[in-house]
Amino acid sequence: MATITNLVYLIAAVLFIFGLKNLSSPKTARRGNQMAMLAMLLAIVVTLLDQRIVNFTYIIVGLIVGSAIGAVAARTVQMTAMPQMVALFNGFGGGASALVACAEYWPYTGESHLNVLATIVLSVLIGTVTFTGSLVAFAKLQGIMRGAPITFKGQQATNVVALLVILVLGGAFLMNPANATLLLLIVGIAALLGINSVIPIGGADMPVVISLLNSYSGLAAAATGFVISNNILIISGALVGASGLILTQIMCVAMNRSLANVLFGAVGTDSGAAVAAGEQKAVTRYTPEDAVMMLDNADSVIIVPGYGLAVAQAQHVLQEMAQILMDRGKTVRYAIHPVAGRMPGHMNVLLAEANVPYDLLYEMDAINDDFQNTDVVLVVGANDVINPAARYKKDSPLYGMPILNVDQARTVMIIKRSLSPGFAGEDNELFYDEKTMMLFGDAKKMLTDIVQVLKSS
């Protein structure tokens, strides 16, 4: 049986690896998910059989309840709520790892090896930090807490002290593993550390936070795998942890900021809470008819989606507009910034929901040089990722971040509710440029009006 179990684990590990590989492209992401799901199913089934679990009552109950929650979430959660759902699921993963590690310790008989006890401490630490940190991320994204950074004097020092105390308690626990109080203290301090680590992070940095917490959940699972001597849990957890760290680094590079700056820089404001100093500047309000006139005369159009598109749930009508333009012989493409939205890949998922062809989606590096030869750029709900201040304004939190070269196009049309700044709190000078057409209003309504005018023209 052990040979069969290890063979199935090997097959599951290979499927996990290929699943991750397929997730690197929108064209193959669905297949990647299916491969990973199959791998997890194989791993769970063979583990249950290998452990010779006779009574499956609780397993079946958990399966039914968990499947029901997942099915309801998949069908009812709006795209705008997807980031907080991901954050919540990351937290559940970390919490589950911590609980399994605690459950493995609780019937302690004095026979556990030092390496097992050490991994119990590690699993509890990472899992608990992931759980509470993810809950804070969820609360910020959901609007339960302030989206802006929450800071206080000595916050970083408090985190360092908390981590040192956990290490001391962990050492004491290894020397006296029969003292369960030490493990409970580690859980409590780790919970506070998770909260205090995420509250100073602003909304603009949420894509990085979500990918980092995802990595934490994987590391917690890998540590728990060592605790219970389960190879596939170690492998899958390590894969999630490593891929999460790589994705975190990609997000940091996309913003030209270090991970330390993201975690400790306290960058950002409440979304829409601040009023730009330049809001008193004069801008011309354009109409859907004006927009259609420009689109009719354009040969090439680039669409830049942002979080405002998700908020308005306007992806379907946007693709309808794009299809009308393409049917009229115009070249239409979508430019995707790596940190657009509130989680990694948010815009890709959003547009995939509207059945936008994958070959119309272009990453920033692949399309940035084309803006200067583009007739019209249509920006829907994006702000920070197109703000020219990132190029030259050294005192701006956006300074140095690679942006989409929207301002190089011949005409820029921006659909936005107001002139309020983005998450970084930086006013956008592009709003006041002579070649910019500001179309104020709800993105879905504005695009619907544009579509109606296009159909009648």
Stockholm file with secondary structure:
# STOCKHOLM 1.0

chainA/1-457         MATITNLVYLIAAVLFIFGLKNLSSPKTARRGNQMAMLAMLLAIVVTLLDQRIVNFTYIIVGLIVGSAIGAVAARTVQMTAMPQMVALFNGFGGGASALVACAEYWPYTGESHLNVLATIVLSVLIGTVTFTGSLVAFAKLQGIMRGAPITFKGQQATNVVALLVILVLGGAFLMNPANATLLLLIVGIAALLGINSVIPIGGADMPVVISLLNSYSGLAAAATGFVISNNILIISGALVGASGLILTQIMCVAMNRSLANVLFGAVGTDSGAAVAAGEQKAVTRYTPEDAVMMLDNADSVIIVPGYGLAVAQAQHVLQEMAQILMDRGKTVRYAIHPVAGRMPGHMNVLLAEANVPYDLLYEMDAINDDFQNTDVVLVVGANDVINPAARYKKDSPLYGMPILNVDQARTVMIIKRSLSPGFAGEDNELFYDEKTMMLFGDAKKMLTDIVQVLKSS
#=GR chainA/1-457 SS CHHHHHHHHHHHHHHHHHHHHHTTSTTTHHHHHHHHHHHHHHHHHHHHHHTTCCCCHHHHHHHHHHHHHHHHHHHHSCGGGHHHHHHHHHHHHHHHHHHHHHHHHTTCCSCCCHHHHHHHHHHHHHHHHHHHHHHHHHHHHHTSSCSSCCCCTTHHHHHHHHHHHHHHHHHHHHHCTTCHHHHHHHHHHHHHHHHHHHTTCCGGGHHHHHHHHHHHHHHHHHHHHHHHTCHHHHHHHHHHHHHHHHHHHHHHHHHTCCHHHHHHSCCCCCTTTSCCGGGGSCCCBCCHHHHHHHHHTCSEEEEEECHHHHHHTCHHHHHHHHHHHHHTTCEEEEEECTTCSSSTTHHHHHHHHTTCCGGGEEEHHHHGGGGGGCSEEEEESCCGGGCTHHHHCTTSTTTTCCCCCGGGSSEEEEEESSSCCCTTCCCCGGGGCTTEEEEESCHHHHHHHHHHHHHHC
#=GC SS_cons         CHHHHHHHHHHHHHHHHHHHHHTTSTTTHHHHHHHHHHHHHHHHHHHHHHTTCCCCHHHHHHHHHHHHHHHHHHHHSCGGGHHHHHHHHHHHHHHHHHHHHHHHHTTCCSCCCHHHHHHHHHHHHHHHHHHHHHHHHHHHHHTSSCSSCCCCTTHHHHHHHHHHHHHHHHHHHHHCTTCHHHHHHHHHHHHHHHHHHHTTCCGGGHHHHHHHHHHHHHHHHHHHHHHHTCHHHHHHHHHHHHHHHHHHHHHHHHHTCCHHHHHHSCCCCCTTTSCCGGGGSCCCBCCHHHHHHHHHTCSEEEEEECHHHHHHTCHHHHHHHHHHHHHTTCEEEEEECTTCSSSTTHHHHHHHHTTCCGGGEEEHHHHGGGGGGCSEEEEESCCGGGCTHHHHCTTSTTTTCCCCCGGGSSEEEEEESSSCCCTTCCCCGGGGCTTEEEEESCHHHHHHHHHHHHHHC
//
